[in-house]
């Protein structure tokens, strides 16, 4: 097959698979369907990450300074 400059060959897409959220029958190309992806993004926001608060304390800064 010959393509003109700038044209790309169409590649077949992977078939959709079921959403990874428990008991969700929706098919998706990612890990979660749109509904559950939004929910998972909200669940794992930067404010909910574990131990984030530890690195902004005076104790941590003092220990870091001693180590360095």
mmCIF file as Biopython writes it, N, C-alpha, C and O atoms, coordinates in Angstrom:
data_model
#
loop_
_atom_site.group_PDB
_atom_site.id
_atom_site.type_symbol
_atom_site.label_atom_id
_atom_site.label_alt_id
_atom_site.label_comp_id
_atom_site.label_asym_id
_atom_site.label_entity_id
_atom_site.label_seq_id
_atom_site.pdbx_PDB_ins_code
_atom_site.Cartn_x
_atom_site.Cartn_y
_atom_site.Cartn_z
_atom_site.occupancy
_atom_site.B_iso_or_equiv
_atom_site.auth_seq_id
_atom_site.auth_asym_id
_atom_site.pdbx_PDB_model_num
ATOM 1   N N  . UNK A ? 1  ? 0.825   -1.170 0.000  1.0 0.0 1  A 1 
ATOM 2   C CA . UNK A ? 1  ? 0.000   0.000  0.000  1.0 0.0 1  A 1 
ATOM 3   C C  . UNK A ? 1  ? 0.873   1.237  0.000  1.0 0.0 1  A 1 
ATOM 4   O O  . UNK A ? 1  ? 1.883   1.282  0.701  1.0 0.0 1  A 1 
ATOM 5   N N  . UNK A ? 2  ? 0.509   2.216  -0.755 1.0 0.0 2  A 1 
ATOM 6   C CA . UNK A ? 2  ? 1.265   3.453  -0.808 1.0 0.0 2  A 1 
ATOM 7   C C  . UNK A ? 2  ? 0.442   4.577  -0.192 1.0 0.0 2  A 1 
ATOM 8   O O  . UNK A ? 2  ? -0.745  4.726  -0.484 1.0 0.0 2  A 1 
ATOM 9   N N  . UNK A ? 3  ? 1.081   5.358  0.655  1.0 0.0 3  A 1 
ATOM 10  C CA . UNK A ? 3  ? 0.418   6.474  1.307  1.0 0.0 3  A 1 
ATOM 11  C C  . UNK A ? 3  ? 1.076   7.767  0.869  1.0 0.0 3  A 1 
ATOM 12  O O  . UNK A ? 3  ? 2.287   7.828  0.654  1.0 0.0 3  A 1 
ATOM 13  N N  . UNK A ? 4  ? 0.251   8.803  0.741  1.0 0.0 4  A 1 
ATOM 14  C CA . UNK A ? 4  ? 0.792   10.115 0.433  1.0 0.0 4  A 1 
ATOM 15  C C  . UNK A ? 4  ? 1.444   10.683 1.683  1.0 0.0 4  A 1 
ATOM 16  O O  . UNK A ? 4  ? 1.197   10.212 2.793  1.0 0.0 4  A 1 
ATOM 17  N N  . UNK A ? 5  ? 2.271   11.690 1.497  1.0 0.0 5  A 1 
ATOM 18  C CA . UNK A ? 5  ? 2.965   12.304 2.619  1.0 0.0 5  A 1 
ATOM 19  C C  . UNK A ? 5  ? 1.934   12.863 3.617  1.0 0.0 5  A 1 
ATOM 20  O O  . UNK A ? 5  ? 0.999   13.563 3.228  1.0 0.0 5  A 1 
ATOM 21  N N  . UNK A ? 6  ? 2.120   12.546 4.897  1.0 0.0 6  A 1 
ATOM 22  C CA . UNK A ? 6  ? 1.220   13.026 5.937  1.0 0.0 6  A 1 
ATOM 23  C C  . UNK A ? 6  ? 0.088   12.077 6.257  1.0 0.0 6  A 1 
ATOM 24  O O  . UNK A ? 6  ? -0.554  12.226 7.297  1.0 0.0 6  A 1 
ATOM 25  N N  . UNK A ? 7  ? -0.179  11.106 5.403  1.0 0.0 7  A 1 
ATOM 26  C CA . UNK A ? 7  ? -1.227  10.132 5.681  1.0 0.0 7  A 1 
ATOM 27  C C  . UNK A ? 7  ? -0.654  9.010  6.544  1.0 0.0 7  A 1 
ATOM 28  O O  . UNK A ? 7  ? 0.498   8.608  6.381  1.0 0.0 7  A 1 
ATOM 29  N N  . UNK A ? 8  ? -1.469  8.522  7.452  1.0 0.0 8  A 1 
ATOM 30  C CA . UNK A ? 8  ? -1.039  7.421  8.314  1.0 0.0 8  A 1 
ATOM 31  C C  . UNK A ? 8  ? -1.928  6.218  8.072  1.0 0.0 8  A 1 
ATOM 32  O O  . UNK A ? 8  ? -3.094  6.344  7.701  1.0 0.0 8  A 1 
ATOM 33  N N  . UNK A ? 9  ? -1.362  5.077  8.287  1.0 0.0 9  A 1 
ATOM 34  C CA . UNK A ? 9  ? -2.114  3.843  8.168  1.0 0.0 9  A 1 
ATOM 35  C C  . UNK A ? 9  ? -3.005  3.695  9.393  1.0 0.0 9  A 1 
ATOM 36  O O  . UNK A ? 9  ? -2.572  3.956  10.516 1.0 0.0 9  A 1 
ATOM 37  N N  . UNK A ? 10 ? -4.232  3.283  9.181  1.0 0.0 10 A 1 
ATOM 38  C CA . UNK A ? 10 ? -5.149  3.077  10.294 1.0 0.0 10 A 1 
ATOM 39  C C  . UNK A ? 10 ? -4.816  1.763  10.983 1.0 0.0 10 A 1 
ATOM 40  O O  . UNK A ? 10 ? -4.803  0.708  10.349 1.0 0.0 10 A 1 
ATOM 41  N N  . UNK A ? 11 ? -4.549  1.829  12.270 1.0 0.0 11 A 1 
ATOM 42  C CA . UNK A ? 11 ? -4.251  0.624  13.029 1.0 0.0 11 A 1 
ATOM 43  C C  . UNK A ? 11 ? -5.516  0.154  13.729 1.0 0.0 11 A 1 
ATOM 44  O O  . UNK A ? 11 ? -6.285  0.981  14.221 1.0 0.0 11 A 1 
ATOM 45  N N  . UNK A ? 12 ? -5.749  -1.141 13.785 1.0 0.0 12 A 1 
ATOM 46  C CA . UNK A ? 12 ? -6.930  -1.629 14.493 1.0 0.0 12 A 1 
ATOM 47  C C  . UNK A ? 12 ? -6.787  -1.378 15.992 1.0 0.0 12 A 1 
ATOM 48  O O  . UNK A ? 12 ? -5.691  -1.473 16.546 1.0 0.0 12 A 1 
ATOM 49  N N  . UNK A ? 13 ? -7.873  -1.068 16.622 1.0 0.0 13 A 1 
ATOM 50  C CA . UNK A ? 13 ? -7.893  -0.794 18.045 1.0 0.0 13 A 1 
ATOM 51  C C  . UNK A ? 13 ? -8.128  -2.084 18.819 1.0 0.0 13 A 1 
ATOM 52  O O  . UNK A ? 13 ? -8.759  -3.010 18.310 1.0 0.0 13 A 1 
ATOM 53  N N  . UNK A ? 14 ? -7.624  -2.146 20.043 1.0 0.0 14 A 1 
ATOM 54  C CA . UNK A ? 14 ? -7.885  -3.314 20.879 1.0 0.0 14 A 1 
ATOM 55  C C  . UNK A ? 14 ? -9.378  -3.373 21.183 1.0 0.0 14 A 1 
ATOM 56  O O  . UNK A ? 14 ? -10.035 -2.335 21.248 1.0 0.0 14 A 1 
ATOM 57  N N  . UNK A ? 15 ? -9.906  -4.546 21.365 1.0 0.0 15 A 1 
ATOM 58  C CA . UNK A ? 15 ? -11.329 -4.634 21.706 1.0 0.0 15 A 1 
ATOM 59  C C  . UNK A ? 15 ? -11.562 -4.120 23.132 1.0 0.0 15 A 1 
ATOM 60  O O  . UNK A ? 15 ? -10.691 -4.268 23.989 1.0 0.0 15 A 1 
ATOM 61  N N  . UNK A ? 16 ? -12.713 -3.526 23.388 1.0 0.0 16 A 1 
ATOM 62  C CA . UNK A ? 16 ? -12.979 -3.040 24.741 1.0 0.0 16 A 1 
ATOM 63  C C  . UNK A ? 16 ? -13.088 -4.194 25.728 1.0 0.0 16 A 1 
ATOM 64  O O  . UNK A ? 16 ? -13.450 -5.316 25.372 1.0 0.0 16 A 1 
ATOM 65  N N  . UNK A ? 17 ? -12.763 -3.883 26.971 1.0 0.0 17 A 1 
ATOM 66  C CA . UNK A ? 17 ? -12.842 -4.909 28.018 1.0 0.0 17 A 1 
ATOM 67  C C  . UNK A ? 17 ? -13.740 -4.392 29.134 1.0 0.0 17 A 1 
ATOM 68  O O  . UNK A ? 17 ? -14.009 -3.192 29.189 1.0 0.0 17 A 1 
ATOM 69  N N  . UNK A ? 18 ? -14.206 -5.247 30.009 1.0 0.0 18 A 1 
ATOM 70  C CA . UNK A ? 18 ? -15.082 -4.808 31.092 1.0 0.0 18 A 1 
ATOM 71  C C  . UNK A ? 18 ? -14.354 -3.862 32.049 1.0 0.0 18 A 1 
ATOM 72  O O  . UNK A ? 18 ? -13.147 -3.971 32.262 1.0 0.0 18 A 1 
ATOM 73  N N  . UNK A ? 19 ? -15.115 -2.944 32.610 1.0 0.0 19 A 1 
ATOM 74  C CA . UNK A ? 19 ? -14.598 -1.999 33.604 1.0 0.0 19 A 1 
ATOM 75  C C  . UNK A ? 19 ? -14.059 -2.776 34.802 1.0 0.0 19 A 1 
ATOM 76  O O  . UNK A ? 19 ? -14.625 -3.802 35.178 1.0 0.0 19 A 1 
ATOM 77  N N  . UNK A ? 20 ? -12.972 -2.295 35.404 1.0 0.0 20 A 1 
ATOM 78  C CA . UNK A ? 20 ? -12.347 -2.989 36.537 1.0 0.0 20 A 1 
ATOM 79  C C  . UNK A ? 20 ? -13.070 -2.754 37.860 1.0 0.0 20 A 1 
ATOM 80  O O  . UNK A ? 20 ? -12.738 -3.376 38.869 1.0 0.0 20 A 1 
ATOM 81  N N  . UNK A ? 21 ? -14.055 -1.861 37.860 1.0 0.0 21 A 1 
ATOM 82  C CA . UNK A ? 21 ? -14.814 -1.610 39.081 1.0 0.0 21 A 1 
ATOM 83  C C  . UNK A ? 21 ? -15.684 -2.837 39.351 1.0 0.0 21 A 1 
ATOM 84  O O  . UNK A ? 21 ? -16.282 -3.373 38.418 1.0 0.0 21 A 1 
ATOM 85  N N  . UNK A ? 22 ? -15.772 -3.293 40.599 1.0 0.0 22 A 1 
ATOM 86  C CA . UNK A ? 22 ? -16.543 -4.514 40.905 1.0 0.0 22 A 1 
ATOM 87  C C  . UNK A ? 22 ? -17.993 -4.430 40.425 1.0 0.0 22 A 1 
ATOM 88  O O  . UNK A ? 22 ? -18.689 -3.445 40.676 1.0 0.0 22 A 1 
ATOM 89  N N  . UNK A ? 23 ? -18.423 -5.456 39.749 1.0 0.0 23 A 1 
ATOM 90  C CA . UNK A ? 23 ? -19.793 -5.636 39.258 1.0 0.0 23 A 1 
ATOM 91  C C  . UNK A ? 23 ? -20.239 -4.604 38.227 1.0 0.0 23 A 1 
ATOM 92  O O  . UNK A ? 23 ? -21.441 -4.389 38.068 1.0 0.0 23 A 1 
ATOM 93  N N  . UNK A ? 24 ? -19.326 -3.970 37.534 1.0 0.0 24 A 1 
ATOM 94  C CA . UNK A ? 24 ? -19.675 -3.016 36.479 1.0 0.0 24 A 1 
ATOM 95  C C  . UNK A ? 24 ? -19.555 -3.722 35.131 1.0 0.0 24 A 1 
ATOM 96  O O  . UNK A ? 24 ? -18.473 -4.185 34.769 1.0 0.0 24 A 1 
ATOM 97  N N  . UNK A ? 25 ? -20.659 -3.809 34.384 1.0 0.0 25 A 1 
ATOM 98  C CA . UNK A ? 25 ? -20.636 -4.527 33.106 1.0 0.0 25 A 1 
ATOM 99  C C  . UNK A ? 25 ? -20.212 -3.669 31.913 1.0 0.0 25 A 1 
ATOM 100 O O  . UNK A ? 25 ? -20.094 -4.190 30.804 1.0 0.0 25 A 1 
ATOM 101 N N  . UNK A ? 26 ? -19.980 -2.366 32.111 1.0 0.0 26 A 1 
ATOM 102 C CA . UNK A ? 26 ? -19.639 -1.471 31.001 1.0 0.0 26 A 1 
ATOM 103 C C  . UNK A ? 26 ? -18.332 -1.890 30.332 1.0 0.0 26 A 1 
ATOM 104 O O  . UNK A ? 26 ? -17.408 -2.354 31.001 1.0 0.0 26 A 1 
ATOM 105 N N  . UNK A ? 27 ? -18.258 -1.726 29.023 1.0 0.0 27 A 1 
ATOM 106 C CA . UNK A ? 27 ? -17.039 -2.003 28.275 1.0 0.0 27 A 1 
ATOM 107 C C  . UNK A ? 27 ? -16.260 -0.705 28.104 1.0 0.0 27 A 1 
ATOM 108 O O  . UNK A ? 27 ? -16.849 0.356  27.894 1.0 0.0 27 A 1 
ATOM 109 N N  . UNK A ? 28 ? -14.939 -0.790 28.193 1.0 0.0 28 A 1 
ATOM 110 C CA . UNK A ? 28 ? -14.111 0.401  28.115 1.0 0.0 28 A 1 
ATOM 111 C C  . UNK A ? 28 ? -12.765 0.072  27.486 1.0 0.0 28 A 1 
ATOM 112 O O  . UNK A ? 28 ? -12.349 -1.086 27.449 1.0 0.0 28 A 1 
ATOM 113 N N  . UNK A ? 29 ? -12.093 1.102  26.993 1.0 0.0 29 A 1 
ATOM 114 C CA . UNK A ? 29 ? -10.756 0.917  26.439 1.0 0.0 29 A 1 
ATOM 115 C C  . UNK A ? 29 ? -9.681  1.172  27.493 1.0 0.0 29 A 1 
ATOM 116 O O  . UNK A ? 29 ? -8.530  0.775  27.312 1.0 0.0 29 A 1 
ATOM 117 N N  . UNK A ? 30 ? -10.046 1.826  28.583 1.0 0.0 30 A 1 
ATOM 118 C CA . UNK A ? 30 ? -9.115  2.082  29.676 1.0 0.0 30 A 1 
ATOM 119 C C  . UNK A ? 30 ? -9.327  1.069  30.790 1.0 0.0 30 A 1 
ATOM 120 O O  . UNK A ? 30 ? -9.827  -0.031 30.556 1.0 0.0 30 A 1 
ATOM 121 N N  . UNK A ? 31 ? -8.946  1.445  31.992 1.0 0.0 31 A 1 
ATOM 122 C CA . UNK A ? 31 ? -9.120  0.536  33.125 1.0 0.0 31 A 1 
ATOM 123 C C  . UNK A ? 31 ? -10.543 0.602  33.668 1.0 0.0 31 A 1 
ATOM 124 O O  . UNK A ? 31 ? -11.129 -0.422 34.020 1.0 0.0 31 A 1 
ATOM 125 N N  . UNK A ? 32 ? -11.097 1.817  33.734 1.0 0.0 32 A 1 
ATOM 126 C CA . UNK A ? 32 ? -12.443 2.019  34.255 1.0 0.0 32 A 1 
ATOM 127 C C  . UNK A ? 32 ? -13.304 2.703  33.201 1.0 0.0 32 A 1 
ATOM 128 O O  . UNK A ? 32 ? -12.787 3.373  32.307 1.0 0.0 32 A 1 
ATOM 129 N N  . UNK A ? 33 ? -14.629 2.529  33.312 1.0 0.0 33 A 1 
ATOM 130 C CA . UNK A ? 33 ? -15.549 3.256  32.437 1.0 0.0 33 A 1 
ATOM 131 C C  . UNK A ? 33 ? -15.541 4.719  32.875 1.0 0.0 33 A 1 
ATOM 132 O O  . UNK A ? 33 ? -14.981 5.048  33.920 1.0 0.0 33 A 1 
ATOM 133 N N  . UNK A ? 34 ? -16.154 5.593  32.091 1.0 0.0 34 A 1 
ATOM 134 C CA . UNK A ? 34 ? -16.121 7.030  32.390 1.0 0.0 34 A 1 
ATOM 135 C C  . UNK A ? 34 ? -16.672 7.342  33.777 1.0 0.0 34 A 1 
ATOM 136 O O  . UNK A ? 34 ? -16.093 8.146  34.507 1.0 0.0 34 A 1 
ATOM 137 N N  . UNK A ? 35 ? -17.776 6.714  34.141 1.0 0.0 35 A 1 
ATOM 138 C CA . UNK A ? 35 ? -18.412 6.961  35.438 1.0 0.0 35 A 1 
ATOM 139 C C  . UNK A ? 35 ? -17.468 6.607  36.588 1.0 0.0 35 A 1 
ATOM 140 O O  . UNK A ? 35 ? -17.289 7.395  37.517 1.0 0.0 35 A 1 
ATOM 141 N N  . UNK A ? 36 ? -16.878 5.441  36.519 1.0 0.0 36 A 1 
ATOM 142 C CA . UNK A ? 36 ? -16.018 4.989  37.613 1.0 0.0 36 A 1 
ATOM 143 C C  . UNK A ? 36 ? -14.632 5.627  37.573 1.0 0.0 36 A 1 
ATOM 144 O O  . UNK A ? 36 ? -13.975 5.732  38.609 1.0 0.0 36 A 1 
ATOM 145 N N  . UNK A ? 37 ? -14.179 6.053  36.403 1.0 0.0 37 A 1 
ATOM 146 C CA . UNK A ? 37 ? -12.892 6.742  36.324 1.0 0.0 37 A 1 
ATOM 147 C C  . UNK A ? 37 ? -12.960 8.054  37.094 1.0 0.0 37 A 1 
ATOM 148 O O  . UNK A ? 37 ? -12.023 8.403  37.811 1.0 0.0 37 A 1 
ATOM 149 N N  . UNK A ? 38 ? -14.065 8.784  36.950 1.0 0.0 38 A 1 
ATOM 150 C CA . UNK A ? 38 ? -14.246 10.028 37.694 1.0 0.0 38 A 1 
ATOM 151 C C  . UNK A ? 38 ? -14.249 9.761  39.194 1.0 0.0 38 A 1 
ATOM 152 O O  . UNK A ? 38 ? -13.646 10.507 39.966 1.0 0.0 38 A 1 
ATOM 153 N N  . UNK A ? 39 ? -14.927 8.699  39.598 1.0 0.0 39 A 1 
ATOM 154 C CA . UNK A ? 39 ? -14.987 8.335  41.018 1.0 0.0 39 A 1 
ATOM 155 C C  . UNK A ? 39 ? -13.606 7.973  41.550 1.0 0.0 39 A 1 
ATOM 156 O O  . UNK A ? 39 ? -13.242 8.377  42.655 1.0 0.0 39 A 1 
ATOM 157 N N  . UNK A ? 40 ? -12.839 7.221  40.779 1.0 0.0 40 A 1 
ATOM 158 C CA . UNK A ? 40 ? -11.501 6.815  41.217 1.0 0.0 40 A 1 
ATOM 159 C C  . UNK A ? 40 ? -10.558 8.021  41.257 1.0 0.0 40 A 1 
ATOM 160 O O  . UNK A ? 40 ? -9.699  8.100  42.135 1.0 0.0 40 A 1 
ATOM 161 N N  . UNK A ? 41 ? -10.708 8.954  40.324 1.0 0.0 41 A 1 
ATOM 162 C CA . UNK A ? 41 ? -9.892  10.169 40.335 1.0 0.0 41 A 1 
ATOM 163 C C  . UNK A ? 41 ? -10.172 10.994 41.580 1.0 0.0 41 A 1 
ATOM 164 O O  . UNK A ? 41 ? -9.252  11.536 42.193 1.0 0.0 41 A 1 
ATOM 165 N N  . UNK A ? 42 ? -11.448 11.089 41.956 1.0 0.0 42 A 1 
ATOM 166 C CA . UNK A ? 42 ? -11.814 11.830 43.164 1.0 0.0 42 A 1 
ATOM 167 C C  . UNK A ? 42 ? -11.247 11.151 44.403 1.0 0.0 42 A 1 
ATOM 168 O O  . UNK A ? 42 ? -10.780 11.812 45.331 1.0 0.0 42 A 1 
ATOM 169 N N  . UNK A ? 43 ? -11.295 9.819  44.405 1.0 0.0 43 A 1 
ATOM 170 C CA . UNK A ? 43 ? -10.815 9.046  45.552 1.0 0.0 43 A 1 
ATOM 171 C C  . UNK A ? 43 ? -9.309  9.226  45.731 1.0 0.0 43 A 1 
ATOM 172 O O  . UNK A ? 43 ? -8.825  9.321  46.859 1.0 0.0 43 A 1 
ATOM 173 N N  . UNK A ? 44 ? -8.573  9.274  44.633 1.0 0.0 44 A 1 
ATOM 174 C CA . UNK A ? 44 ? -7.119  9.420  44.699 1.0 0.0 44 A 1 
ATOM 175 C C  . UNK A ? 44 ? -6.734  10.826 44.266 1.0 0.0 44 A 1 
ATOM 176 O O  . UNK A ? 44 ? -6.123  11.018 43.215 1.0 0.0 44 A 1 
ATOM 177 N N  . UNK A ? 45 ? -7.085  11.777 45.062 1.0 0.0 45 A 1 
ATOM 178 C CA . UNK A ? 45 ? -6.671  13.143 44.765 1.0 0.0 45 A 1 
ATOM 179 C C  . UNK A ? 45 ? -5.418  13.452 45.559 1.0 0.0 45 A 1 
ATOM 180 O O  . UNK A ? 45 ? -5.035  12.683 46.441 1.0 0.0 45 A 1 
ATOM 181 N N  . UNK A ? 46 ? -4.797  14.534 45.266 1.0 0.0 46 A 1 
ATOM 182 C CA . UNK A ? 46 ? -3.538  14.860 45.934 1.0 0.0 46 A 1 
ATOM 183 C C  . UNK A ? 46 ? -3.726  15.105 47.427 1.0 0.0 46 A 1 
ATOM 184 O O  . UNK A ? 46 ? -2.778  14.957 48.198 1.0 0.0 46 A 1 
ATOM 185 N N  . UNK A ? 47 ? -4.920  15.473 47.843 1.0 0.0 47 A 1 
ATOM 186 C CA . UNK A ? 47 ? -5.152  15.715 49.267 1.0 0.0 47 A 1 
ATOM 187 C C  . UNK A ? 47 ? -5.351  14.425 50.043 1.0 0.0 47 A 1 
ATOM 188 O O  . UNK A ? 47 ? -5.200  14.419 51.265 1.0 0.0 47 A 1 
ATOM 189 N N  . UNK A ? 48 ? -5.685  13.342 49.374 1.0 0.0 48 A 1 
ATOM 190 C CA . UNK A ? 48 ? -5.955  12.088 50.064 1.0 0.0 48 A 1 
ATOM 191 C C  . UNK A ? 48 ? -4.787  11.119 50.056 1.0 0.0 48 A 1 
ATOM 192 O O  . UNK A ? 48 ? -4.897  10.018 50.596 1.0 0.0 48 A 1 
ATOM 193 N N  . UNK A ? 49 ? -3.677  11.506 49.456 1.0 0.0 49 A 1 
ATOM 194 C CA . UNK A ? 49 ? -2.546  10.597 49.411 1.0 0.0 49 A 1 
ATOM 195 C C  . UNK A ? 49 ? -1.988  10.394 50.817 1.0 0.0 49 A 1 
ATOM 196 O O  . UNK A ? 49 ? -1.879  11.356 51.578 1.0 0.0 49 A 1 
ATOM 197 N N  . UNK A ? 50 ? -1.636  9.176  51.171 1.0 0.0 50 A 1 
ATOM 198 C CA . UNK A ? 50 ? -1.130  8.935  52.525 1.0 0.0 50 A 1 
ATOM 199 C C  . UNK A ? 50 ? 0.239   9.566  52.735 1.0 0.0 50 A 1 
ATOM 200 O O  . UNK A ? 50 ? 1.054   9.621  51.814 1.0 0.0 50 A 1 
ATOM 201 N N  . UNK A ? 51 ? 0.480   10.032 53.924 1.0 0.0 51 A 1 
ATOM 202 C CA . UNK A ? 51 ? 1.768   10.540 54.397 1.0 0.0 51 A 1 
ATOM 203 C C  . UNK A ? 51 ? 2.190   11.862 53.757 1.0 0.0 51 A 1 
ATOM 204 O O  . UNK A ? 51 ? 3.327   12.293 53.949 1.0 0.0 51 A 1 
ATOM 205 N N  . UNK A ? 52 ? 1.322   12.504 53.015 1.0 0.0 52 A 1 
ATOM 206 C CA . UNK A ? 52 ? 1.695   13.782 52.427 1.0 0.0 52 A 1 
ATOM 207 C C  . UNK A ? 52 ? 1.983   14.818 53.516 1.0 0.0 52 A 1 
ATOM 208 O O  . UNK A ? 52 ? 2.886   15.644 53.379 1.0 0.0 52 A 1 
ATOM 209 N N  . UNK A ? 53 ? 1.211   14.761 54.584 1.0 0.0 53 A 1 
ATOM 210 C CA . UNK A ? 53 ? 1.351   15.736 55.658 1.0 0.0 53 A 1 
ATOM 211 C C  . UNK A ? 53 ? 2.681   15.617 56.392 1.0 0.0 53 A 1 
ATOM 212 O O  . UNK A ? 53 ? 3.117   16.588 57.012 1.0 0.0 53 A 1 
ATOM 213 N N  . UNK A ? 54 ? 3.336   14.473 56.344 1.0 0.0 54 A 1 
ATOM 214 C CA . UNK A ? 54 ? 4.579   14.270 57.083 1.0 0.0 54 A 1 
ATOM 215 C C  . UNK A ? 54 ? 5.733   15.124 56.576 1.0 0.0 54 A 1 
ATOM 216 O O  . UNK A ? 54 ? 6.623   15.482 57.348 1.0 0.0 54 A 1 
ATOM 217 N N  . UNK A ? 55 ? 5.730   15.451 55.305 1.0 0.0 55 A 1 
ATOM 218 C CA . UNK A ? 55 ? 6.868   16.134 54.708 1.0 0.0 55 A 1 
ATOM 219 C C  . UNK A ? 55 ? 6.804   17.654 54.836 1.0 0.0 55 A 1 
ATOM 220 O O  . UNK A ? 55 ? 7.713   18.348 54.380 1.0 0.0 55 A 1 
ATOM 221 N N  . UNK A ? 56 ? 5.754   18.175 55.442 1.0 0.0 56 A 1 
ATOM 222 C CA . UNK A ? 56 ? 5.647   19.614 55.631 1.0 0.0 56 A 1 
ATOM 223 C C  . UNK A ? 56 ? 5.746   19.996 57.102 1.0 0.0 56 A 1 
ATOM 224 O O  . UNK A ? 56 ? 5.336   21.093 57.482 1.0 0.0 56 A 1 
ATOM 225 N N  . UNK A ? 57 ? 6.275   19.122 57.923 1.0 0.0 57 A 1 
ATOM 226 C CA . UNK A ? 57 ? 6.369   19.410 59.344 1.0 0.0 57 A 1 
ATOM 227 C C  . UNK A ? 57 ? 7.773   19.898 59.694 1.0 0.0 57 A 1 
ATOM 228 O O  . UNK A ? 57 ? 8.735   19.668 58.962 1.0 0.0 57 A 1 
ATOM 229 N N  . UNK A ? 58 ? 7.857   20.575 60.830 1.0 0.0 58 A 1 
ATOM 230 C CA . UNK A ? 58 ? 9.146   21.072 61.299 1.0 0.0 58 A 1 
ATOM 231 C C  . UNK A ? 58 ? 10.074  19.901 61.630 1.0 0.0 58 A 1 
ATOM 232 O O  . UNK A ? 58 ? 11.285  19.978 61.418 1.0 0.0 58 A 1 
ATOM 233 N N  . UNK A ? 59 ? 9.499   18.826 62.147 1.0 0.0 59 A 1 
ATOM 234 C CA . UNK A ? 59 ? 10.311  17.647 62.487 1.0 0.0 59 A 1 
ATOM 235 C C  . UNK A ? 59 ? 10.986  17.072 61.241 1.0 0.0 59 A 1 
ATOM 236 O O  . UNK A ? 59 ? 12.178  16.767 61.255 1.0 0.0 59 A 1 
ATOM 237 N N  . UNK A ? 60 ? 10.209  16.930 60.165 1.0 0.0 60 A 1 
ATOM 238 C CA . UNK A ? 60 ? 10.769  16.401 58.916 1.0 0.0 60 A 1 
ATOM 239 C C  . UNK A ? 60 ? 11.875  17.313 58.392 1.0 0.0 60 A 1 
ATOM 240 O O  . UNK A ? 60 ? 12.927  16.830 57.973 1.0 0.0 60 A 1 
ATOM 241 N N  . UNK A ? 61 ? 11.653  18.598 58.412 1.0 0.0 61 A 1 
ATOM 242 C CA . UNK A ? 61 ? 12.655  19.541 57.910 1.0 0.0 61 A 1 
ATOM 243 C C  . UNK A ? 61 ? 13.935  19.472 58.727 1.0 0.0 61 A 1 
ATOM 244 O O  . UNK A ? 61 ? 15.034  19.570 58.182 1.0 0.0 61 A 1 
ATOM 245 N N  . UNK A ? 62 ? 13.788  19.304 60.040 1.0 0.0 62 A 1 
ATOM 246 C CA . UNK A ? 62 ? 14.959  19.186 60.923 1.0 0.0 62 A 1 
ATOM 247 C C  . UNK A ? 62 ? 15.731  17.897 60.631 1.0 0.0 62 A 1 
ATOM 248 O O  . UNK A ? 62 ? 16.958  17.915 60.528 1.0 0.0 62 A 1 
ATOM 249 N N  . UNK A ? 63 ? 15.017  16.792 60.499 1.0 0.0 63 A 1 
ATOM 250 C CA . UNK A ? 63 ? 15.669  15.509 60.188 1.0 0.0 63 A 1 
ATOM 251 C C  . UNK A ? 63 ? 16.343  15.538 58.819 1.0 0.0 63 A 1 
ATOM 252 O O  . UNK A ? 63 ? 17.438  15.002 58.648 1.0 0.0 63 A 1 
ATOM 253 N N  . UNK A ? 64 ? 15.693  16.157 57.860 1.0 0.0 64 A 1 
ATOM 254 C CA . UNK A ? 64 ? 16.262  16.258 56.518 1.0 0.0 64 A 1 
ATOM 255 C C  . UNK A ? 64 ? 17.560  17.072 56.549 1.0 0.0 64 A 1 
ATOM 256 O O  . UNK A ? 64 ? 18.556  16.705 55.927 1.0 0.0 64 A 1 
ATOM 257 N N  . UNK A ? 65 ? 17.523  18.161 57.272 1.0 0.0 65 A 1 
ATOM 258 C CA . UNK A ? 65 ? 18.702  19.022 57.363 1.0 0.0 65 A 1 
ATOM 259 C C  . UNK A ? 65 ? 19.864  18.277 58.016 1.0 0.0 65 A 1 
ATOM 260 O O  . UNK A ? 65 ? 21.005  18.394 57.568 1.0 0.0 65 A 1 
ATOM 261 N N  . UNK A ? 66 ? 19.583  17.513 59.070 1.0 0.0 66 A 1 
ATOM 262 C CA . UNK A ? 66 ? 20.618  16.728 59.739 1.0 0.0 66 A 1 
ATOM 263 C C  . UNK A ? 66 ? 21.212  15.680 58.786 1.0 0.0 66 A 1 
ATOM 264 O O  . UNK A ? 66 ? 22.425  15.472 58.757 1.0 0.0 66 A 1 
ATOM 265 N N  . UNK A ? 67 ? 20.361  15.041 58.028 1.0 0.0 67 A 1 
ATOM 266 C CA . UNK A ? 67 ? 20.810  13.995 57.119 1.0 0.0 67 A 1 
ATOM 267 C C  . UNK A ? 67 ? 21.699  14.565 56.009 1.0 0.0 67 A 1 
ATOM 268 O O  . UNK A ? 67 ? 22.741  14.000 55.674 1.0 0.0 67 A 1 
ATOM 269 N N  . UNK A ? 68 ? 21.267  15.681 55.456 1.0 0.0 68 A 1 
ATOM 270 C CA . UNK A ? 68 ? 22.027  16.280 54.362 1.0 0.0 68 A 1 
ATOM 271 C C  . UNK A ? 68 ? 23.322  16.864 54.875 1.0 0.0 68 A 1 
ATOM 272 O O  . UNK A ? 68 ? 24.102  17.415 54.097 1.0 0.0 68 A 1 
#
